[in-house]
């Protein structure tokens, strides 16, 4: 049975809070950054962005908001599957490593 969206948000928020409290969030963020650089994702997205600016920019420069709106879908779609899998495995490991009283709070 599907969980209500409110329950999913509560679970996601609880996991995020635990990740931040323990410093794991920063470690995972750095791991993600390293993997994206190693996989050339960052360079690829940078090139995509430069090409987009040349193609659509013309005489009217993009605002930061417009540029972010344009490149975010491309960035998300092109994160390598192995990077996503590694990060999800790390988060799963973290949640499984929480003691049962904390897990009950995360899961309720």
N, C-alpha and C positions, 0 to 999 in steps of 0.2 A: 504493500500500500504506500502511496505517495505521502510524504510528509507535507504539512502546510508550509507555505513559503515563509511565514513568520517564524516557524520553528527552525527552518534552514538558516534564516538570517541570524537567529539567536545562536545557533551552533557555530556558524562562521565567525560571528563577533566574539564568542567565547574563545575559540581557537586563536583568533588574531590577538586577543588580549593576552593570552598565555604566551604566545610567541614573543610579543613585545616585552612582557614582564621578565621573561627569562633571558632576553638578549638573543634568542634564537632567530627572531625576525631579521635582525641586522646581519647575522651570519648567513641566513638564507638569501638575503638580498645581495650580499657580496658574492656568494656562490653563483647566483643567477647572472650577475654582472660578468663574472669571469667566464662562465660557460658561453654567454652570448658573444663575448669578444673572441674566445677560442673558435667558435663555430663560424666566425665571419659575419654573423647576423648584423652586428653593429655597423660594419663597413657596408654591407649590402643595403641596410636601411638608410644609411647616410647617402649612398649613391642614388637610391630611389628618391630621396628628398631633394637632392641637388637637381636631378632630372625633372622632377615635378616643378621646381621653382623656375627652371629654364623654360619648360613647356608652357606653364600656366601663368607664370609671374608677369611676363611682359613689362609694361611700364608701371603696373600697379603692384607694389610689393604686398606679400602676404602678411597678415597679422600673425602673431604667435598662435592665437586661438584658431585661426583658419588653417594654419599649417599643421597644428596638432590634430585638428579634426580630419584633415586629409591623410595624414600618415599613420594614425593610430590603427585603423583596420589592417593596413598592410603589415605593420609591426606585429600585431597579434597573430595574424595568419601565418607569418613566416618564422615564428619561433620554432626551432627544430623539435620534432617529437621526442627525441632522446633527452633534450634539456627539460621539456615539460615533465616527462616520466621521472627523471632524476629528482626534480624538485617535489613532485607529488609524493614520491617514495620517502623523501626526507621529512615532509610534513606528516605523512602517515606514521613514520617511525617516531616522531616527536609525540604525536597524540597517543600512540600505543605505550610510550614510555611514561606518560603521566600516571601518577598513582590513582587508585580507584576512586578516592573521594573527589579528586579533581576531575576525573573522567565523568563521574556522575553529574557534576555541575556542568560540564561541557555538553553532555548528551541530553540533559533534561531541558 
